[in-house]
Amino acid sequence: MNWQEYIMSDEEVLLGKPTIKGTRISVEHIVGLLAQGWTEKEILENFPRLTKESLQAVFLYIQDCFSDGLLFTPKRKTA
């Protein structure tokens, strides 16, 4: 699966935050729901424009961000 088919970033939509194509639902919002304990089923029931594939794309997007080092903050050395 290619996450680019499901996730986009447009400066005119949510200030350029990555969103699910065709929606104003951000990747950040989906991750937040999962972090709060929502299940995939609950998300799909509450956001009918989303699909299982679009949720999978969120995880692939995050995986790519980690592998590119975009979500990694190195520990700071203390003096």
C-alpha positions in Angstrom: 0.0 0.0 0.0 1.2 3.5 -0.8 0.1 5.9 2.0 0.4 8.9 -0.4 -2.8 7.6 -2.1 -4.7 8.3 1.2 -2.8 11.1 3.0 -2.2 14.7 1.8 -0.9 18.0 3.0 -2.5 21.2 1.8 -1.7 24.6 3.3 -5.4 25.5 2.8 -6.6 22.6 4.9 -5.8 22.6 8.6 -2.8 24.8 8.0 -1.0 22.0 6.1 -1.3 19.3 8.6 -1.3 15.8 7.0 -5.0 14.8 6.5 -6.9 11.9 5.1 -7.7 12.8 1.5 -11.2 14.0 0.9 -11.6 14.9 4.6 -10.5 17.5 7.1 -9.5 14.7 9.5 -5.8 15.0 10.4 -3.4 12.2 11.0 -2.7 13.8 14.4 -6.4 13.5 15.3 -6.6 9.8 14.4 -3.4 9.1 16.4 -4.9 11.0 19.3 -8.1 8.9 19.2 -6.0 5.7 19.2 -3.9 7.0 22.1 -7.1 7.7 24.1 -8.1 4.0 23.6 -10.5 4.2 20.7 -10.6 1.1 18.6 -10.5 0.9 14.8 -14.1 0.0 14.8 -15.1 3.0 16.9 -13.2 5.3 14.6 -14.7 3.9 11.5 -18.2 4.1 13.0 -17.8 7.7 14.1 -16.0 8.9 10.9 -17.9 7.1 8.0 -15.7 8.7 5.3 -12.7 6.8 6.6 -11.9 3.3 5.5 -9.7 0.5 6.9 -7.2 1.4 4.2 -7.1 5.0 5.2 -6.3 4.0 8.8 -3.6 1.6 7.6 -2.2 4.5 5.6 -1.9 6.5 8.8 0.3 3.9 10.3 2.4 3.6 7.2 2.8 7.4 7.1 4.0 7.4 10.8 6.3 4.5 10.0 7.9 6.5 7.2 8.2 9.6 9.4 10.1 7.5 12.0 12.4 5.9 9.4 13.1 9.4 8.0 13.9 10.6 11.4 11.1 13.2 11.4 9.6 12.0 14.7 12.9 11.4 16.6 14.2 13.8 19.1 17.7 13.0 20.3 18.4 13.3 24.0 20.1 16.4 25.0 23.4 16.1 26.8 23.5 17.8 30.1 26.6 19.6 31.3 
